[in-house]
Amino acid sequence: MTEIDAKIDALVPDWLTLPDIAEMLGVEVTRVRQLVKEGQLIAVRRGENRALHVPAAFIDGDKVVKGLSGTLTLLRDDHFTVEEMIEWLFTPDDTLPGTPAQALRENRGTEVKRRAQALAV
């Protein structure tokens, strides 16, 4: 897990702890940790106690946002660090419009994945 800098922290409007996510998804915290380990979610250490946090935009009600896992895989394959993934997902892209994270929440994952694939070229 990565500890992020202030610049990246400022890009993400809201964060959730792993216990918060577990409650929202209706699973045990160990399952959320497994989602992070499997790469379906990304978490960073932040705050005074350096607890693991996940951007709140990655959770939609009682599930992980559709298309997030595939997008994270593409970014990982492009050798992005966790910090770089968060920066890319939360930096506005005029061609979407909005941020890739917003586009995923709006079920525009295909557009986001195309842009992620283009990064490898």
C-alpha positions in Angstrom: 0.0 0.0 0.0 1.1 3.5 -0.8 1.1 6.6 1.3 0.0 9.5 -0.9 1.2 13.1 -1.1 -1.0 16.2 -0.6 -1.4 16.8 -4.3 -3.0 13.4 -4.9 -5.0 13.7 -1.7 -6.5 17.0 -2.9 -7.7 15.4 -6.2 -9.9 13.0 -4.4 -12.9 14.6 -2.8 -14.0 11.8 -0.5 -12.3 8.8 1.0 -13.6 5.6 2.7 -11.9 3.3 5.2 -12.0 -0.4 4.6 -14.5 -1.0 7.5 -16.8 1.7 5.9 -16.6 -0.2 2.6 -17.2 -3.5 4.2 -20.4 -2.2 5.8 -21.6 -0.7 2.4 -20.9 -3.9 0.5 -22.3 -6.1 3.3 -19.1 -8.1 3.7 -16.3 -8.6 6.2 -13.3 -6.3 6.3 -11.2 -9.2 5.3 -13.1 -9.5 2.0 -12.4 -5.8 1.3 -8.7 -6.4 2.0 -8.9 -9.3 -0.5 -10.4 -7.0 -3.1 -7.4 -4.7 -2.6 -5.0 -7.5 -2.8 -6.6 -8.9 -6.0 -6.4 -5.4 -7.6 -10.1 -4.9 -7.9 -9.8 -1.8 -5.6 -6.8 0.3 -4.7 -6.0 1.7 -1.3 -3.6 4.1 0.1 -2.4 5.1 3.6 -3.4 8.5 4.7 -4.3 10.6 7.7 -2.7 10.7 11.2 -3.1 7.0 11.9 -2.1 6.0 8.3 -5.2 3.9 7.9 -6.0 2.4 4.5 -8.4 4.5 2.5 -10.1 4.0 -0.9 -11.6 6.8 -2.9 -15.3 6.9 -2.2 -16.0 7.3 -6.0 -15.0 3.6 -6.4 -18.0 2.4 -4.5 -21.5 2.7 -5.9 -24.1 1.9 -3.2 -23.5 -1.7 -2.4 -21.0 -2.6 -5.1 -17.7 -1.7 -6.6 -18.2 0.7 -9.6 -18.6 -1.2 -12.8 -15.5 -1.2 -15.0 -13.1 -0.1 -12.3 -11.3 -3.5 -11.9 -10.6 -3.7 -15.7 -9.4 -0.1 -15.8 -7.1 -0.7 -12.9 -5.7 -3.8 -14.6 -5.0 -1.8 -17.8 -3.2 0.9 -15.8 -1.2 -1.7 -13.8 -0.2 -3.3 -17.1 1.1 0.1 -18.2 3.2 0.1 -15.0 1.3 2.8 -13.2 1.9 3.0 -9.5 -1.2 3.2 -7.2 -0.5 6.9 -6.8 -0.3 7.4 -10.6 -3.6 5.4 -11.0 -5.4 7.7 -8.6 -4.0 10.8 -10.2 -5.0 9.6 -13.7 -8.5 8.6 -12.5 -9.2 11.9 -10.8 -7.6 14.4 -13.2 -10.1 16.1 -15.5 -10.1 14.9 -19.1 -11.8 17.3 -21.5 -12.4 14.5 -24.0 -14.6 12.6 -21.6 -15.7 15.2 -20.2 -15.0 15.1 -16.5 -12.6 12.7 -14.8 -12.2 9.0 -15.7 -13.6 8.2 -12.2 -16.7 10.2 -13.0 -17.1 8.5 -16.3 -16.9 5.1 -14.7 -19.6 6.0 -12.2 -21.7 7.2 -15.2 -21.3 3.8 -16.9 -19.0 5.1 -19.5 -16.3 2.5 -18.8 -15.6 1.8 -22.5 -14.5 5.4 -23.0 -12.2 5.2 -20.0 -10.7 1.9 -21.0 -10.0 3.2 -24.5 -8.0 6.1 -22.9 -6.2 3.7 -20.6 -5.2 1.5 -23.5 -4.0 4.4 -25.5 -1.5 5.2 -22.7 0.4 2.1 -23.5 1.0 3.2 -27.1 
